[in-house]
Each structure stands twice: as structure tokens, then as C-alpha cells.
Amino acid sequence: GVPDLAADAAALLAFRSAVGRSALEWNATASPCLWHGVSCSNGRVSALRLPGAGLIGEIPAGTVGNLTELRSLSLRLNALAGSLPPDFDALKNLRGLFLHGNRLSGQLPAAVFSLSALARLDLAANNFSGGISPGFNNLTRLRVLLLENNHFSGEIPDINLRLLQFNVSYNNLSGSVPRGLSSNPATAFLGMSLCGAPLQPCRNVTPPSPSPSPSPSPSPSPSPPPPPPPSSTSAPLAPKHKKRSKLSGGAIAGIAVGSAIGLMCIIAFVICCSKRGGRMQGTSAEEAASKPAAEATEKRLVFLEGSSEFELEDLLRASAEVLGKGAYATAYKAVMEGGQTVAVKRVRDVNLEEREFRARIQAIGSITHRNVVKLMAYYFSKDEKLLVYEYLPGGSLSAHLHGNRGSGLNPLDWKKRCGIALAAARGVEFIHSTSSTASHGNIKSSNILLHKERVACVADYGLPLLVSRNTMNHTAGYRAPEVTDARKVSQMADVYSFGVLLLELLTGKAPAQAAQNAGGIDLPRWVLSIAREEWKAEVFDFEILGNQNAEEYMVQLLQLALECVAQYPPHRPTMSEVVAQIEKIYGLSFELHGGQDHQHRIDDTEYVDESWPSFN
Ligand SMILES: Nc1ncnc2c1ncn2[C@@H]1O[C@H](COP(=O)(O)OP(=O)(O)OP(=O)(O)O)[C@@H](O)[C@H]1O
């Protein structure tokens, strides 16, 4: 009969034993639904997400292919090798397959082209070879196809799908860009001598004509795209009847000053949508992606990979309060009736085309790490851009360090600060690990949010790339000297900002505050101006002093911070080096590991949080 959860558990166990111990962490008595990396829906395994989990070796046949209810499989950034097993064709419900950044090789098996529910396929940065198959046209729901940085060769077949994201850069492809793909940006075809729109016209070559394709709806021209294939899923978040309501001028003013509490931003959102007569509904990324471009202006909340979905109506009915106004957005806390709480950001000054906006959001939303605040969903219309994040209840590091002591926030002792430094460093390191050009761009203490279980998370990843303004002034104090545009921040500039953050943790001074107190010099300069013998008396925040044994390690962390804020970027450590150093300092300072094997033991705290500080 139909495989049950026990069969899913057996498949996961087989997968684990084949690809290494770190693959799945579980409590032997617990249901697989409670294992690390596993999500369930209706009592069956619906998602397996093990990005950066150290998986090594081949994906064994008869393991993941046996998880027949799987909707999302993310094994990004591991060291999986060999070819894809043919039993992938059993994954009939798979919507997202993310194998980016492994060592997988060989031709894509025919099984891939029978995954009829697939909406997002990311096979970038592997060693896949052979021709790109026209079989992709069978995947009529596919909206994201990422094949860059592989060894695919031959000509690109005409692919007549309504792809929102497509990339085949840095393969061994030749010939011309087929018409069905010519509306993609030139950056989708980098690193090869291809020709034809959007690249240089082909010389002495007949322009490509639409080739016969197995697509059920071949398009005679790239623009406008053909109508969508019918959606096979019933809309799980179907709109319910809504009343059009009017927002009073007073309420709008309330939002503007950020003082009024409860439902305002959400009501404004409803009004905005209602005025334009747009249909409102929540939807998953796959479903949103499966609509044609013409419908792209519809009012819809799009959920990203790995996010729990809720009704848009729940969000509309939520009570909301203003959390703060930053350089890019105003942030609200929204508590839904069921108790689920999210942070909603209304982003200002976004001048991106919808397609570009969606592409950048998909990249931001694909980041899933315990120390990075998860982007759950987004909403795009001409006048309104909303980002829905998980809500972190512990407040920002900035509020803890510099907030009013009567606000009920606990002071941060040395252990907590050291744990926050490590967690934040791991979050930034993970962002950097996703690509050689990926950077956060706005590391500062108000973007480090605290959490009971996960200690600290990095917020606002990618926001500088969404806005049209150069928000340089908002990063003053944290900005590396070489940065002239807040939208072009290198990984080394992130390291500089992180160094300032470490100085802030150690001194308890905000960079701007330090600048004022020290006659206009910035925090790194202020620290450097104080003789090393005076550090204990002058530099460290009195709240972390008192434990003489720890002072040696505080000095080590301060030295690391000063390395990070080196003026010349190549003199700064990488984030991986920063993480390794803080792990060492943390382990030695708290004698977690008897001074031995500290790195391994601290890595274990990724899953076991008892040794971490909490914020009750
Ligand atoms: N996901 C979240 N969970 C809990 N609180 C949040 C969340 N996101 C933001 N906040 C709170 O909202 C406040 C405003 O955030 P926002 O990111 O808009 O501005 P900022 O961090 O002060 O400045 P910038 O826009 O330059 O990053 C933050 O200080 C933070 O306390």
C-alpha cells in the first residue's frame, strides 16, 4: 500500500547512513518529524533541508526517492558527488529541488524531467555535463531554473516556459540564445561565446527560429509570454470575502508618525490593495511563480522555501505595532489570532522592475540558517513592497547594549556577549559562503536580533540591494573606509563592520556615541588611541569586567576586532577565520572543552543549546 511515516523514517535512516553521520540528527525515540532538517505535513515527511550539513558521497538510490510526499528537498552547499539516482521520478510532489554547490556530475537523468510539480530547480555550481535537454519543457510549472557553473555543453534548446529566473552562465555552451530565452538578462549567459539577444547579434548565422518543442504551449514570440498552464493544485490559501474599508486620515497620520498601535499598517495594506481592485490571496512561491507575467501585478503574498504558510487574512486581522523605522523600511510586529507573530517591513524607495525584485527576493529568501533571520514571504505591487520575516522576540543587540536599563532588558555579561559574537559571525559567514560576491552590506547592532534558543540572528540581509537610494549615512560608524556606495559592499567590508560590532560588544559604546565622546573619531580609532595597558581600565564595558580569568580572552577578542577593522581590506581576516577565532575564544573562556578539541565540541552546540546563554 501507500508508504507511511515508518517508511519515510527508514528512507531517512538509509540516507543518513549513506551520506555521513552529520546528515540527520535525531532522538532515537522521536518521530522523524522532530529530526533536524525534517519537516512534516499531515504526518508525512514534506521537506528535507540540510544545507551546509557536511553531506559527503552519493545520494543513495531508494532513500530520498522513497519520500514520496516530499515537496522540498534542499541539500545545498554539501559535498555530494556522483550522479542523481534515477528514483527521483518517484518525487511526484516535489516543488523545489535545491542541490546548488555540490560535486554532482554526469548527465541529468530522465527522472528529472518527469517531476511534473517542480517549480524551482537549482542545480548550479556542480559538475553536471552533457547537453541541456529540451525535456525541461515537460516541467510546465517550472519558474526557476538555475544551471550555472556546471559543464553542460552543446547548444541551448528552446525552452518555452515562463521562467522568472534562469541562468546557464559559465558552462561550455555554444551557438545562439534561442528565442524563448532571449528575454532573460545577459547575466544569464555569462562566460561563454554565445550570441543573439540579449547578447551581441550572431554574425553570419540565421537568427534562431522557434523550434518544435514538447512544451504544451509553445510561444511564437518571447514577449508577451504565453498563457499559463492550468494550476493543478487547488489554491490552499483561497481568498475569503473581504469588506472594503476606508482608512481615516488620522490613521494614516498615525502610521506616518509611527506612534499608533494595532492594525494600522495592515489596514493601510488592505486599503492599498482594495483601491486597485486587486485580488488578494496568500500563495506559495511555486503557485505565484506559475502565474503568467500579466497576472504579476495581482495582490498576493508569496511564501518562500521553508516558511510556514498562513492565510493572508490572518495577517490582515493581526494586531500590529511599530517596531521602528530604519533606513530602508518601517518594521511592524504583527500578532495573528492563532498567536503566530511575524515582523512585517514596508520597504521604501524600491525602483526595481517586478521581475528583478522577485529575483533578488528569491536569493534573499533562499538563505536558511539558524543565525540569519528568515524571510518568510513578500508582497509586491507598484506602490507597496512588504517583507514578512520570522519575529525574534529578544530585541536587538543595540537595544540591549544601549537601551534604557529600566526597560526590563537584562544586562549582557561576558558569556552572553561572546555567544552573540559567535552566533552573529556564523550568520554572516553563512551568507558569505553562498557565493563569492554575497555580502550583508548593513551589519550593525540594530540588525543583530536576539533569540532564546538561537542566541542571535543577523537581520536585514540583502535590503541595501532592493532600494534605489545610496543609504551610506545610515551605516556611518560601521562602514569600511573603502565603501562609497551602500549597495556595493564587499565581503571584506562586511568584516570591517563586524569588527566594529565586536568593539561595540566589548566597549558597550555605540559607534556614533564613541565618535561624539572622542571628539569626532570613530570607534576603531578610539580603541586604538588607548594604550594596551589601559584597555582593562578604559576600553572594556564595566558590565563584562569582574571575572579576572576572562580578561585574557576579552583581550583576544579585542585583538580580533582590531584585525577586522584594518584599513586595508586584504589585511582583514575572512569571516570563516573570524568564526574559528571566536569559537576558540569562547571554548577556552568557558572551559567547555578542557582546552581540547574545542572546535568540534562548539560545532555541536549548533544543535544542542544548553550551553548557550538565554534571554529570559
Ligand atoms: N524580524 C524581527 N523580529 C523582531 N524585531 C525586529 C525584526 N526586524 C526588525 N526588528 C526591530 O525593528 C527595528 C527596526 O528595524 P529596521 O531593520 O527597519 O531598522 P534598523 O535596523 O534600525 O535600521 P536599518 O534599516 O538601517 O537596518 C529594529 O531595531 C528591531 O528591533
The ligand as a Tripos MOL2 file, in Angstrom:
@<TRIPOS>MOLECULE
LIG
   31    33     1     0     0
SMALL
NO_CHARGES

@<TRIPOS>ATOM
      1 N1         12.3890   40.0830   12.4820 N.pl3     1 LIG1
      2 C1         12.3410   40.9210   13.5300 C.ar      1 LIG1
      3 N2         11.9740   40.4790   14.7370 N.ar      1 LIG1
      4 C2         11.9460   41.3200   15.8010 C.ar      1 LIG1
      5 N3         12.2540   42.6250   15.7330 N.ar      1 LIG1
      6 C3         12.6290   43.1340   14.5610 C.ar      1 LIG1
      7 C4         12.6900   42.3120   13.3920 C.ar      1 LIG1
      8 N4         13.1220   43.0790   12.3610 N.ar      1 LIG1
      9 C5         13.3080   44.3200   12.8610 C.ar      1 LIG1
     10 N5         13.0060   44.3630   14.1770 N.ar      1 LIG1
     11 C6         13.0620   45.5250   15.0610 C.3       1 LIG1
     12 O1         12.6200   46.6510   14.3490 O.3       1 LIG1
     13 C7         13.5500   47.7240   14.4940 C.3       1 LIG1
     14 C8         13.5870   48.4670   13.1680 C.3       1 LIG1
     15 O2         14.1780   47.6080   12.2220 O.3       1 LIG1
     16 P1         14.7500   48.0850   10.8310 P.3       1 LIG1
     17 O3         15.5720   46.9650   10.2970 O.co2     1 LIG1
     18 O4         13.6550   48.5930    9.9800 O.co2     1 LIG1
     19 O5         15.6800   49.3300   11.1800 O.3       1 LIG1
     20 P2         17.1300   49.3970   11.7570 P.3       1 LIG1
     21 O6         17.6940   48.0330   11.9290 O.co2     1 LIG1
     22 O7         17.0860   50.2520   12.9780 O.co2     1 LIG1
     23 O8         17.9250   50.1840   10.6550 O.3       1 LIG1
     24 P3         18.3190   49.7010    9.1640 P.3       1 LIG1
     25 O9         17.1370   49.9000    8.3080 O.co2     1 LIG1
     26 O10        19.4560   50.5600    8.7780 O.co2     1 LIG1
     27 O11        18.7010   48.2400    9.2380 O.co2     1 LIG1
     28 C9         14.8840   47.0590   14.8540 C.3       1 LIG1
     29 O12        15.6450   47.8100   15.7260 O.3       1 LIG1
     30 C10        14.4780   45.7690   15.5060 C.3       1 LIG1
     31 O13        14.4810   45.9230   16.9290 O.3       1 LIG1
@<TRIPOS>BOND
     1     1     2 1
     2     2     3 ar
     3     2     7 ar
     4     3     4 ar
     5     4     5 ar
     6     5     6 ar
     7     6     7 ar
     8     6    10 ar
     9     7     8 ar
    10     8     9 ar
    11     9    10 ar
    12    10    11 1
    13    11    12 1
    14    11    30 1
    15    12    13 1
    16    13    14 1
    17    13    28 1
    18    14    15 1
    19    15    16 1
    20    16    17 2
    21    16    18 1
    22    16    19 1
    23    19    20 1
    24    20    21 2
    25    20    22 1
    26    20    23 1
    27    23    24 1
    28    24    25 2
    29    24    26 1
    30    24    27 1
    31    28    29 1
    32    28    30 1
    33    30    31 1
@<TRIPOS>SUBSTRUCTURE
     1 LIG1         1 GROUP 0 **** ****
